[in-house]
């Protein structure tokens, strides 16, 4: 696995798993979370280089995640995941 940490924030287990599988095929290590609170904890505990974030998560959504990235000073790029997408891949 690569040392590039990718945070996958998605409340849907199937979509989260599908995205993690795709990232693994690319040699990327994923950190998975289901809520903004879990994003907050992950950003505080480890280096993250890219975030895939569902539009709406429990306790907030991608805007809250962007704010958290700014507060932590990480400046991590964020890719918004469209909640209306039926499949990933």
C-alpha positions in Angstrom: 0.0 0.0 0.0 1.0 3.6 -0.6 1.7 6.0 2.3 -0.9 8.4 0.8 -3.8 8.4 3.2 -7.2 8.9 1.6 -10.1 9.6 3.9 -13.4 8.2 2.6 -16.4 9.8 4.4 -19.6 8.2 3.3 -22.6 7.1 5.4 -23.6 4.4 2.9 -21.7 1.2 3.6 -22.0 -0.1 0.1 -20.8 3.0 -1.6 -18.0 3.5 1.0 -16.8 -0.1 0.4 -16.9 0.3 -3.4 -14.8 3.5 -3.3 -12.3 1.9 -0.9 -12.0 -1.1 -3.3 -11.3 1.2 -6.2 -8.7 3.1 -4.3 -7.0 -0.1 -3.1 -6.7 -1.2 -6.8 -4.8 2.0 -7.3 -2.5 1.2 -4.4 -4.0 3.8 -2.1 -4.7 3.3 1.6 -8.1 4.4 2.8 -9.3 5.6 6.2 -13.1 5.1 6.3 -15.6 7.2 8.4 -19.3 7.6 8.4 -19.9 11.0 10.0 -18.5 14.5 10.5 -17.5 13.5 14.1 -15.5 10.6 12.7 -13.9 12.9 10.1 -12.9 15.3 13.0 -11.3 12.4 14.9 -9.5 11.0 11.8 -8.0 14.4 10.9 -6.8 14.8 14.5 -5.1 11.4 14.6 -3.4 10.9 11.2 -2.1 12.6 8.1 -4.6 12.7 5.3 -3.7 13.7 1.8 -7.1 13.5 0.0 -10.7 13.4 1.1 -13.7 11.8 -0.7 -16.8 13.1 1.1 -20.5 12.4 0.6 -22.5 15.6 0.1 -24.5 15.1 3.3 -23.2 13.2 6.4 -24.6 12.9 9.9 -23.7 16.1 11.8 -23.1 18.1 8.5 -21.6 17.5 5.1 -18.8 18.4 2.8 -18.8 22.1 3.9 -18.2 21.1 7.5 -15.4 18.8 6.4 -13.8 21.6 4.4 -14.0 23.8 7.5 -12.4 21.1 9.6 -9.5 20.8 7.1 -9.0 24.5 7.3 -9.0 24.6 11.1 -6.5 21.7 11.3 -4.3 23.5 8.7 -4.1 20.5 6.5 -5.4 22.2 3.4 -6.3 18.7 2.1 -8.1 18.5 -1.2 -11.7 17.3 -1.1 -13.7 15.5 -3.7 -17.4 15.7 -3.2 -19.4 12.5 -3.9 -22.8 13.0 -5.4 -25.4 11.4 -3.2 -27.7 10.7 -6.2 -25.1 8.5 -7.9 -26.4 4.9 -7.9 -23.2 3.2 -8.6 -19.5 3.8 -8.2 -17.0 2.4 -10.7 
